[in-house]
Amino acid sequence: MSISVNTTNPILAALQDLNTAGQPAADASLIDGPGSGASDSATAGAVNIGQGGSLDLSTVDADAMSLNRATSIADLAVGAGQSVASLLATLKDQATAAQDPSLDPTARQTLNGDFKSVLGQIASTVDQASFDGVNLLDGDSPSGLSLPASAGVSLSAQNLTLGGPIVTLAATASLGTPSAAASALADVTNSLSNIETALNALSDQASQISAHGSILDQLSGALQAGTTANGGTSADGARLLALQVQQQLSAQSQPIANQSPQLVLSLFR
């Protein structure tokens, strides 16, 4: 389950403006005198994205807020998923021990009770992995999280409920007999393999969403600076901020490149 990052045309144009604005400031003389040609040129990108009807601060801020919410949801899901994986590892050890046919009834009963307790912890962890009304792990959101089209990001669900497509071990599993323990062990082993794949997908998506959100946060600051510079205040401040955003884009382009190389190529034309 992969993620796609599709930047809208106005935002992409704004990022290109910021990239252009940063280039003249690459030398050591970062600040020129007020009204100088270099300063005016470097500020132009920030001013331009602060004007025009195609891109405004409220649009960028709304998208950034949606992405920050998605990041929180994804981070919680990843953390809960890691807890489930750890609990499954405990179940594997218990099921392995319970395969011993020489285990006395009292020891088996104790082991089975511990096994059932861990199963309950898994169910509870999945049920509580909810943020702002969204739970990506309990199977109630099979289509994942949909964000505004302008944000261009989606977040996939990973159903970690017991007896589900990933954690195939049933909630009724038991270690009551050696054969039951062997069956449970097979399901636990399969579940551990499945959950590794699921967590990798969630982690990748969380990283992409976080990186894209950081870019929008920087763009929001540049929009504010562009509006301020257009109002007659220091153009040097806008110029410096435009350069900062350009540097941030350069630093953050690699994770996005893994998912959307065409976007990155467009940023640095």
C-alpha positions as CSV (number, residue, x, y, z in Angstrom):
1,M,0.0,0.0,0.0
2,S,1.9,3.1,-1.2
3,I,1.2,6.8,-0.9
4,S,1.1,9.4,-3.6
5,V,2.0,13.0,-3.0
6,N,0.3,15.2,-5.7
7,T,0.9,18.9,-5.2
8,T,-1.7,21.2,-6.8
9,N,-0.5,23.4,-9.6
10,P,-0.6,26.7,-7.6
11,I,1.4,25.2,-4.8
12,L,3.9,23.7,-7.2
13,A,4.3,27.0,-8.9
14,A,4.8,28.6,-5.5
15,L,7.5,26.1,-4.6
16,Q,9.3,26.8,-7.9
17,D,9.2,30.5,-7.1
18,L,10.8,29.9,-3.7
19,N,13.5,27.8,-5.3
20,T,14.3,30.6,-7.8
21,A,14.2,33.1,-5.0
22,G,16.8,31.3,-3.0
23,Q,19.4,31.0,-5.8
24,P,20.7,34.6,-5.8
25,A,21.4,34.4,-2.1
26,A,23.7,31.4,-2.4
27,D,26.8,33.6,-1.8
28,A,28.1,34.9,1.5
29,S,26.5,38.4,1.0
30,L,23.1,37.4,2.2
31,I,21.8,40.9,2.9
32,D,22.1,43.8,0.4
33,G,21.1,47.3,1.1
34,P,17.4,48.3,0.9
35,G,16.2,48.7,-2.6
36,S,19.1,46.9,-4.2
37,G,18.5,44.9,-7.3
38,A,19.7,41.6,-5.8
39,S,17.3,42.0,-2.8
40,D,14.4,42.9,-5.0
41,S,15.1,39.8,-7.2
42,A,15.4,37.5,-4.2
43,T,12.2,38.8,-2.7
44,A,10.2,38.5,-5.8
45,G,9.3,34.8,-5.3
46,A,8.0,35.4,-1.8
47,V,6.0,38.5,-2.9
48,N,4.5,36.7,-5.9
49,I,3.2,33.8,-3.9
50,G,1.6,36.2,-1.5
51,Q,-0.4,37.7,-4.3
52,G,-2.8,36.3,-6.9
53,G,-6.1,34.5,-6.4
54,S,-4.8,31.0,-7.3
55,L,-3.0,30.4,-4.0
56,D,-3.7,32.0,-0.6
57,L,-2.6,31.6,3.0
58,S,-5.9,30.1,4.2
59,T,-5.7,27.3,1.5
60,V,-2.2,26.3,2.4
61,D,-2.9,26.5,6.2
62,A,-6.0,24.3,5.8
63,D,-4.0,21.7,3.9
64,A,-1.2,21.8,6.5
65,M,-3.7,21.3,9.3
66,S,-5.1,18.3,7.5
67,L,-1.6,16.8,7.1
68,N,-0.7,17.5,10.7
69,R,-3.9,15.6,11.7
70,A,-3.0,12.7,9.4
71,T,0.5,12.6,10.9
72,S,-0.9,12.2,14.4
73,I,-3.3,9.5,13.3
74,A,-0.5,7.6,11.5
75,D,2.0,8.0,14.3
76,L,-0.5,6.6,16.8
77,A,-1.3,3.7,14.5
78,V,2.4,2.9,14.0
79,G,3.0,2.9,17.8
80,A,0.0,0.7,18.5
81,G,1.0,-1.7,15.7
82,Q,4.5,-2.0,17.2
83,S,2.9,-2.9,20.5
84,V,0.8,-5.5,18.9
85,A,3.9,-7.0,17.2
86,S,5.7,-7.1,20.6
87,L,2.7,-8.9,22.1
88,L,2.7,-11.4,19.3
89,A,6.3,-12.2,20.0
90,T,5.3,-13.0,23.6
91,L,2.5,-15.3,22.3
92,K,5.0,-17.1,20.1
93,D,7.2,-17.9,23.1
94,Q,4.2,-19.1,25.0
95,A,2.9,-21.3,22.2
96,T,6.3,-22.8,21.6
97,A,6.6,-23.8,25.3
98,A,3.0,-25.2,25.2
99,Q,3.9,-27.7,22.4
100,D,5.8,-29.8,25.0
101,P,3.6,-32.9,25.5
102,S,5.3,-33.5,28.9
103,L,3.9,-30.2,30.3
104,D,1.9,-31.0,33.5
105,P,-1.8,-29.9,33.6
106,T,-1.2,-27.1,36.1
107,A,1.7,-25.6,34.2
108,R,-0.3,-25.8,30.9
109,Q,-3.4,-24.1,32.5
110,T,-1.2,-21.3,33.8
111,L,0.5,-20.9,30.4
112,N,-2.9,-20.9,28.7
113,G,-4.2,-18.2,31.1
114,D,-1.2,-16.0,30.3
115,F,-1.8,-16.6,26.6
116,K,-5.4,-15.5,26.9
117,S,-4.4,-12.4,28.8
118,V,-2.0,-11.3,26.1
119,L,-4.7,-11.9,23.5
120,G,-6.9,-9.5,25.5
121,Q,-4.1,-6.9,25.5
122,I,-3.8,-7.1,21.7
123,A,-7.6,-6.5,21.3
124,S,-7.5,-3.6,23.7
125,T,-4.5,-2.0,22.0
126,V,-6.2,-2.1,18.7
127,D,-9.4,-0.8,20.0
128,Q,-7.7,2.2,21.7
129,A,-5.6,3.2,18.7
130,S,-7.9,6.0,17.8
131,F,-7.1,9.7,17.3
132,D,-9.7,12.3,16.6
133,G,-12.3,9.7,15.9
134,V,-10.1,7.7,13.4
135,N,-8.8,4.2,14.0
136,L,-6.8,2.7,11.2
137,L,-6.3,-0.6,12.9
138,D,-9.7,-1.8,14.0
139,G,-11.2,-2.5,10.6
140,D,-13.9,0.2,10.9
141,S,-12.1,2.4,8.3
142,P,-11.3,0.0,5.5
143,S,-10.7,2.8,3.0
144,G,-8.2,4.5,5.3
145,L,-8.2,8.3,5.8
146,S,-9.1,10.6,3.0
147,L,-7.7,14.1,3.0
148,P,-8.8,17.1,0.9
149,A,-7.9,16.7,-2.8
150,S,-5.7,19.8,-2.6
151,A,-3.5,18.1,-0.1
152,G,-3.0,15.1,-2.5
153,V,-2.3,12.6,0.3
154,S,-4.1,9.5,1.5
155,L,-3.5,7.1,4.4
156,S,-4.2,3.4,4.2
157,A,-5.8,1.4,7.0
158,Q,-4.2,-1.8,8.4
159,N,-6.7,-4.1,10.1
160,L,-4.9,-5.6,13.1
161,T,-7.9,-7.2,14.8
162,L,-7.6,-10.8,16.0
163,G,-8.6,-13.3,13.3
164,G,-8.4,-10.6,10.7
165,P,-6.4,-10.5,7.4
166,I,-3.1,-9.5,9.1
167,V,-3.3,-11.0,12.6
168,T,-4.7,-14.3,11.6
169,L,-4.6,-15.7,15.2
170,A,-8.1,-16.0,16.4
171,A,-9.3,-14.4,19.7
172,T,-10.4,-17.9,20.7
173,A,-7.0,-19.5,20.2
174,S,-5.9,-21.8,23.1
175,L,-2.8,-23.6,24.4
176,G,-5.0,-26.3,26.0
177,T,-3.3,-29.2,24.2
178,P,0.0,-29.7,22.3
179,S,-1.9,-29.8,19.0
180,A,-3.8,-26.6,19.8
181,A,-0.5,-24.9,20.8
182,A,1.1,-26.0,17.5
183,S,-1.9,-24.5,15.5
184,A,-1.6,-21.3,17.5
185,L,2.1,-21.1,16.9
186,A,1.6,-21.3,13.1
187,D,-1.0,-18.5,13.2
188,V,1.3,-16.3,15.4
189,T,4.3,-16.9,13.1
190,N,2.1,-15.9,10.1
191,S,0.8,-12.9,11.9
192,L,4.3,-11.6,12.8
193,S,5.2,-11.8,9.1
194,N,2.1,-9.9,8.0
195,I,2.3,-7.2,10.7
196,E,5.9,-6.4,9.6
197,T,4.7,-5.6,6.1
198,A,1.7,-3.6,7.5
199,L,3.9,-1.5,9.8
200,N,6.4,-0.8,7.0
201,A,3.5,0.5,4.9
202,L,2.2,2.7,7.7
203,S,5.7,4.0,8.6
204,D,6.4,4.9,5.0
205,Q,3.1,6.8,4.7
206,A,3.6,8.6,8.0
207,S,7.0,9.8,6.8
208,Q,5.7,11.0,3.5
209,I,2.8,12.9,5.1
210,S,5.1,14.5,7.6
211,A,7.6,15.6,5.0
212,H,4.8,17.1,2.8
213,G,3.3,18.8,5.8
214,S,6.6,20.4,6.6
215,I,6.9,21.8,3.1
216,L,3.4,23.3,3.5
217,D,4.4,24.8,6.8
218,Q,7.3,26.5,5.1
219,L,5.2,27.7,2.3
220,S,2.7,29.2,4.7
221,G,5.6,31.2,6.2
222,A,6.7,32.4,2.8
223,L,3.1,33.5,2.0
224,Q,3.0,35.6,5.1
225,A,6.4,37.1,4.2
226,G,5.3,37.8,0.7
227,T,2.3,39.7,1.9
228,T,4.4,41.6,4.4
229,A,7.0,42.5,1.8
230,N,4.4,43.7,-0.6
231,G,3.1,46.0,2.2
232,G,6.3,47.9,2.3
233,T,8.2,46.4,5.2
234,S,11.8,45.0,4.9
235,A,12.3,43.0,1.7
236,D,15.4,41.4,3.3
237,G,13.2,39.5,5.8
238,A,11.2,38.0,2.9
239,R,14.3,37.3,1.0
240,L,15.8,35.3,3.9
241,L,12.7,33.4,4.5
242,A,12.4,32.5,0.8
243,L,16.0,31.2,1.0
244,Q,15.2,29.2,4.2
245,V,12.2,27.5,2.4
246,Q,14.3,26.7,-0.6
247,Q,16.8,25.0,1.7
248,Q,14.1,23.1,3.5
249,L,12.7,21.9,0.2
250,S,16.1,20.7,-0.8
251,A,16.6,18.8,2.5
252,Q,13.1,17.2,2.4
253,S,13.0,16.3,-1.3
254,Q,14.6,12.8,-0.8
255,P,11.8,11.1,1.1
256,I,9.3,12.4,-1.4
257,A,11.4,11.4,-4.3
258,N,10.9,7.8,-3.2
259,Q,7.2,8.1,-4.0
260,S,6.9,10.9,-6.5
261,P,10.1,11.6,-8.5
262,Q,8.2,13.8,-11.0
263,L,7.2,16.2,-8.2
264,V,10.8,16.6,-7.1
265,L,12.0,17.2,-10.7
266,S,9.4,20.0,-11.0
267,L,10.5,21.7,-7.8
268,F,14.1,22.2,-9.1
269,R,13.5,23.2,-12.7
